[in-house]
Amino acid sequence: MTGTERAVPFYCPYCGDEDLRPEEESEGAWLCSACRRVFSVKFIGLRLGEGVR
């Protein structure tokens, strides 16, 4: 993923609504139309199971 692509959430983590729109004022942020919260999703990485190298 490059810096210009967004991770697309399927629902708001606060109220569960699915009407989300990109928030133009904050890069990578999303606006929930139902609860009006603005949030972002950040991919950290993958965790391998115990003992896997």
N, C-alpha and C positions, 0 to 999 in steps of 0.2 A: 504494500500500500504506500502510495506517495503522500506527500504533505497536502496535496490538493483534494484527495478523495476523502469522503466521510464514511464513518461506520454508521450504517442505517439502523436505528432502533425500530422495533416493531410496535412498542407501546411505551407510554410514559412510566418511568420507574416510581413516580409518586402517586399518581391516581389511576394508572392502568388504561387511560384513554389511548386511542390509536390515531387521533388526528394531530400529527406532528408535522412541523414545517421547519426548514432550515432557518436559523436565526442569522440574519445577514450581518449584524453588528459585531458578533463574536465568532471567530473562525472555529468551525467544528461543533458549534452549539446548535441545539434544537429547541423550538418553542412548542409547548403543549397548548393547543387551543382551548382545552377544557379548564385546566387549572392555572394557566398563564405562567407556569414555571419555565425557566430556561435552564437547560442542562447540557452536558456534553458526555460523550461516550469515548473512552480511551482503551485501546487494545494494548495490554501489557506484554503478553506473550503466552506461550504454551508451557504447561508444567508437565514434566515426564513423571511417570509413576516411580515409586520407591525402587531403588536398585537398577533403574534403567540409565544407561550412560550413552 
